[in-house]
Structure formats: structure tokens, C-alpha cells
């Protein structure tokens, strides 16, 4: 199976999608994204006593409770290359006001502004900006944030996330894929709804490698063999160490991982850092655009939608990491109701399909794939792009979830990773 192709936006219409079935193994992929490890339970909701209902007059129907008026602007913190874009913003892969059809349509429907900010480069870095207000019981300034499952679980367990009014998100309740329900850290989706799922593997630019006469990496061993000052790994320690375990032939199942395993990954990477290896978040996109790197650990959808000729994502021979990013409302958010409206809006299958038409990640919304199929039957996507959206069974079989670690392993991971980063 051809598992790679250049990510040139001009080669394929982003609205040309999906003839035939590409869903083999898709449910298994989403199940892998959820993981199976135990994690802290969400705080119990507090029961508030309510007065007994007053029976209406037989001749007068009860009035429905009026909904609040949406307020704004909605302050939304998220990652780069994570929503549909058009025009120059799409070419630059950088959001600008008015460049996302989804946000424009939301603003038109609800008459409220959206301040969509590509603020998140990695989970730890962004959490550092939230920790002080969270601990002090103050608003963070954000109404909606998007964070990876392991971090989402931690924030929920500490009581730092607002409970979602499910009556305001009927699309989420109805359309969330079954494989993403019943997470041990938020079983009833009281505090989160998934935004996208994806994979972590190897990215490179074919033209850049050809120009320097370097082979295209097919495995993690190939990636490590490239000049260290011309590759980057991820600041997401679970991705970097998870792939590092696979490279050494070890299990990336947290239930089987030991502190010695993590030490072995550290010792394998340390010589590369001494030769110039850097760690990046989403900002690897700028490195690729400037041709500063030959290859990198990357997230699956980014290079496929970069618009740069030759940008390529491959599934390493040893396997890939899987994960899910989640929408949440921080405690004390000023525009909670508007944030719930946005959650509900993007769980409309038509809107979800519109977003997938750009981002090339795995959609959590039931019904979106049927709309994708109908968008343009005359120009279906090739197998490379289909595999990113709907991973087939052979790719699912090589997926690993290294998200939820025991406290002791998490402590060891942080210490070892800080040493690799020179901190």
C-alpha cells in the first residue's frame, strides 16, 4: 500500500472526497485513541435543590425556559492548522479573521464575534499559562480550549473545567462516535467533547531530501540516522518517548512500560541532542516551510494540508502514536453558553465535514463521512489521504496509545525529558 504522497493543496481539491468504503478499521482506530488506562475521575457534580414545580392552569401551556443570549467575543485557544481555511490564510496555513468558513457561519448564525487564536504549541507549554489563574480561582481569559486527552483528564480531575449543559449541545449528544464515548476520565462527557483524533509519525519534504542526497525515512531508525541538527522531535513528551520505545523494539503500552524503559529511550536520544537535535511543537511547520529540517516527528494532518510541494507524512514501520484532542470550557469562562453553542455547531455533520475537508485529521462526528463522500464524487481522494482520515486495518494494527501513565512513570518521564531539553 502506498502510504505517502506529497501534501500539495493544488494537487487535490479539498472538496473532492471519498468514493467507496474507506472505513475498515476506523472504529478500532478511535478505540485506540481512547486508550484503556485508568485516570482520575471527574469531580462529582453538586446537586442543587430546586423548588417543587408549579402546575400550570389547565388552559395555559407551560412556557419553555428561555435560552440565554449568546455573548462574546468567544475566546478560543487552539492549535495551528486545525480548522478549515480559504484564500491566503489557507496558503499560509495560518488563521486570519474571516478566513474560516466555519467561524464566519457561526458568527452569522449567532451574531457573536469569535476570537480564534492559534495559541497552543504543546500541552505543557499552554498549561503553564493557565496554571496560575486555575490555582487562584481566577478566569483564564479563555472560553474554549483544545487539549490532548491526558492533559484534559488532569484538568477535569482538578475541577478546573466547567460542566457542559447537555441541553445546549444536542448535536454532540447525538453525533459523537461510539468509540469515543465512556472515557474513564469523563464517562458521560460532562466536561469535554473531542475535537479531532490523529496519529504521530514521521514527516519530511521529498524535494529537500533529494537536494541533499538523503534517503526518505521509512522507519524511526531511519529518522534517527539523519543528521541530528537537521531533524526535530516533539515537545509532547508522550509522543517523543512513545515513538522512542517503538524504535527500541519495546512496548508502548503504559501498563507494560517501566522506568528502565524510559531511561533507555532517554539514553538513545541524548547523543542526538548533543549533536543539535531540537524539540518543537506545531512550530515545526515553520521549519519545514523554511527548509530548516530534513525530517521530523509530526502530527498526521499537518503536512498533508500544508500546501507545500513535497511535504509528506509516513507511518513508521515500527508503528505510530494515537491521541485525541478535546474541547473544554475553563472554569470561570465569561462566555460559557457561547462556547457550548460552538461545540454544538461543529458537531453538525455538515460543519464537521467542512472542517475535515481541510484538516485531514480523524473526525469524531457520526454522519460526516457520508457528506464527505457526496461532496465531489468525480475526484475522490487517493489512498494516502484516505488513510489519514479513515485509517485502514493494517495501520490500526500498528497504533499505540501512550497517553495515561502512572504518577511514578509520569514523574520519571518529566525528569528525563527536561534533561533532554537541557532544562
N, C-alpha and C positions, 0 to 999 in steps of 0.2 A: 504493500500500500504506500502510495506517495504521501508522506506526512509533512511535507513542507512546500511552500511556494512563496514567492515574493509578496509583500504586502502593499502593492501599489493600488491606491484607490481607483485610479483611472482604468485599471485592467478589468475591473468587475463592477457593475452597477451595484451600489449598496442596497438597492431596492429590487435586485434580481435574486430570488431565493427559491430554493428547496423544492425540487420535484422528486417524487418518490419518497420512500421511507429512509430517514437517517437517524432513527430513534433507537436502534439496537444498543442496549447497554446504557441508555440515558438515565433510567431510573436508578440503576446501580451507581452511575456517576454521582448523582445527587445524594444517594445514601452514603457514598464515600466521603463527600464533602461534609456531611454532618458529623462524622466520627462516631465513636461509641464510648468515649471515655467519660468518667464521672466528672462533674464540675459543680461549682457551688449552686445551690438552689436560689431562685429569685426570692426577694423578700415577700413575705405574705402581705396581701392587701389588707387594709384596715377596714373593718366593717363599720359603716356609719349608720346609726339608727335613723329611720325615716318615719314620719307620722303616718298613721293609717290612712288609706285612700278615702276620699270623699266620693260617695256615689253621686253621679250626675242625675239631674232631673230626667225622668223617662222621655221627655220630649226634646231634650237637648243632648246632642252627641258630645262626648268629651273632646276638648281641643288638644291637638298634638303639641308636645313640648317644642317650642321654637328652638331652632338651632342657633348657635352664636353667629355673629357676623365675622367673616374672615378678617384678620388683621395682619399687618405686615410692616416692613418687608419681612418675608420669610428668610431667615439667615441659615443657609445650608452649607455645611462644610463637607467636602468630599475629595476624591482622588482625581488625578488627571485622566483624560481620555476615557471618561466614564458616563457620557451622555451623548445623545445624538447632536451633531453639529452640521451646519451648512456654510457655504461660502468660504471666505478667507479663514475663518476660525477652524473649519474642517481641514483646510490645507495646512494650517499651522498646528493643528491638534491642540488648540488652546481655546477655552471658552471665552467669549466676549458677550456682553449684553445684547440680546436679540438674535444670537447665533444658534440657539437650540429650539427647534420647533416644539418640543415637549414643554419647555418653560414658557415659551410665547403663548401656547394654547392654554396652559394653566392660568397665566396672568389674565388672558382674555376671558376665561370662564368665570374666574372668581374676583376679578378686578382688584388684584393684590400684587404687589411687586415681589420679586424673588431675587435675593442677593446670593447667587450661586457662586461659591468660592472654591477653587481647586487648592485647598489648604493642606490636605493630608498627603504626606510623602511616605510615611510609615506609621504604624500604630503607636509605637513607643514615643516617637518624636511628637506626635499630635497630642497624645495623652499628657505629656509634660506641660502642655499649655492649658490643660483642663484641671489638673490636679489641685492647684491652689484654690480656685473657686469651689470645686467639689468639696474639698475638706472643710472650707469655711462656710459652706451652706449658701454660697452666692451663685447667681446665674452665670453661666459660662459665656453668654453673648450669642450662643448658637441655638437655633430651634430644631435643627435636624442634623445629625451626624451619621457617617457611614463608616463602620469599623468591623474588623475581621472577627470571626466567631469567638476565638479565645479571649480577645480583649472585651468583646461585647458581654461575654459571660461574667467577666470580672467586674465590669461597671454595674451590671444588673445586681450582682450579689452584694455589692456595697450600698445599694439603694440610691444610686446616682442617676437613675433613668426614670422618666415619667411613665406611669402606666397608661397604656393606649385605651381610649374609649372605643371599644369594638363596634359600637353602633355608628361610628364615624368612618369605619373602614370596611364596608361590606364587600368591596372587591377583593380585599386582602383575605378576608374570612373565606370567601367562596373560591378564590382562584389560586391560592398558594398550593404548590405541588405537594403531594402527599409525602414524598421522600424528605421534604424539608420541615415537616411538622414534628411535634413531640420531641423537641430538643430537651435533653435532661436539664439544661440550664434555664429554659423558659418554655415549658411544655405546652402552654396554652397561648403562646405569642402575646402575652400580656405586655411585653416591653420591647419587642423587636419584630420586624419583618425583613426577610432577605432582600437585598438589592440585586446582587449578581453572584454567581459562583464561577470559579475558574481554576486554572492549573498553573503551576510554576515549573518552568523548564529552561531551555537554552534559547537565546536569541542571538542573531548575528546578521550582518549585511553581506550578501554574496559578492557584491562588487568590491567592497572594502577588502574582504579576504583574498579575492582574486588578484587585486592590485598589489598585495604584499606577498603573494605566493604562499598563502597559508591554507590548509585544508579546512573544509567546513566540518565543525564538530558534530558528531552523531551521538556521542556519549559524554558523560560527565568527566571521564578520564581524558577525553579529547579536549574538553574545555580547560581542565587544569593544566594541560600540556602547552597551551598557548602562552606567549609572553605575559608574565603576571601584571606588568604595568599597562597592558592593553586589554584586560578583562575586568569585569566588576561582578561582585556578588551582592546579595541583598542585605539591607539593614534590617529586614524582617528575619530575626534570628531563627525562627522556626522553619522558614524556607531554606535558609543557607545551611543550617545543621541537618535538616531533614534530607536534603539532596546530598549533603556530605556523608550521611550514613549510608545512603544507597550507593554512592561512589565506592565506599569501602566494602560493599557487599554485606552490610549489616541491615537489620530490620529497622524500618522507620515507624514501627508500631510503638507508641509511647509505653504500652503495657510491657513491652519486651526490652525497652531501652534502659541502659544502666549509665551511671555516672562515668564509668570507664569508657563506654561507647562515645559519650560526648567528648571526653578528653582525647580520644583517638581522632575524632573529627577536627578538634582544635589543633592537634599536633600536625595533622595533614595540611591544614590551611595556613598555619603560622609561617612556614617558609615563603609562601606566596606573598603574604603581607610585607615581609622584609624585602621583597623584590618589586613592590609597588602596587599590589592588589588593593583596590578601593571597594568600599561598600556604599551602595546607593539605594534610594527608594525609586519612586516614579521618575526621578530626575535622570535616570538612565536614558530616557527619551531624548534629552538634550545631547547627551554623549553620542548617541547614535547619529543624530542629525548633524553633529559637528565632526563625525568620523573619528572620535577620540578613542573608540574601543573597537576591538575585533569581534568580541563576543561577550555575553553576559548571562547571568541568571535573570530571567524576566518573567513577567506575568503574561498569560497566554494571549489575551486580546490586544495588547498594546501595539505590538509590531505589525499585526495583521491589519490594523486600522491606521497605521502611522502615515500612509501616503508617500513614503519614501521608497523609491525603487530599490529592490534587493533586500529590504527588511524581511526577516524570516524567523518564525518560531518553530522549534523542533521538539518532539517528545524524546527525551534522552532514552537510550537503550536500557538504562538501569531502572527508569521509572520517573514519575512526576509527583509533585505535591498537589493536593487539592484543598480548597478552602471556600468559605462563603463570607461575603461582606454584607453587613446588616444595617438597615435604617433604624435609628433610635432617636428619642427626644430627650435631651439632657434635662435634669432636674431644674425646675425654675424657669424653663423656657417661656419667653414672653408671648410667643405665638403658637402655642401647643395645638390649638384647633386647626390652624392653617397647615401645620406640619402633618397632622392626621389627614387632612384633605389631600396633601401631596402624596402621601403613602397610598391612599385610595386611588388617586388619579393614575399613578404609574402601574397599578395593578389592573387597570383596564387592559384587556389583551391587545387592543388596537394600539394603545400607547406603548405597551411593553414591546410589541413587535417593532414599532417605530424606533425604539431605543436599541433593540438588538440589531436593527438594520445598520447600525453604526459601530457598536462597541465590540462585537464578536466575543462576548462572554456568554455564559450559560444562564438562560432566563429562568427565574423561579415561578413564572406565571403560567398557569394552565390556559390553553387556548391560543397562546401567542404563536406557536409553531404552525397552526393551521392558517393563520393570517399571513405568516411569512411565506408559506407555500403559494398563496394566491397573489402575492404582490407582483410577481413577474415570472410567469411560467416559461416564457420564451428564453430566459437567460439564467438558468439555475446556477448556484454556486458549485465550485469544484470540490473535490473530496477534502482538500486541505482546510478550506474554510468551514465546510460542514462538520469536520471533526472537532473544530473549536466550539461550535455551537451545540452539537449533539454528539458527544464522544462515543464512538462505537465500542463494542465489547473488547476488542484487543487492546485498546487504550485504557479502558476502565480497569482491566486486569492488572495494569501496571501503576495504578494510582495509590497514593498513600496519604493518610491524614495524620500530621504530626502537630496537631493544634493543642490538645489538652494534656498537660504534663502534671505530675505530682508536684507539690510545693518544693520538695527537695531537688527534683530534676530541674524545675524552673529556676531555682536559685543557682544551681550549677551552670545552667545554660547562660544565664545573665552574666555571671562572673567570667566564664570562658569567652563569651562574645565581647565583653568590654575589653578584655586583654587583646583580642584580635584587632579591635578598633583602636588600640593604643590609648584607652581612657583609664 
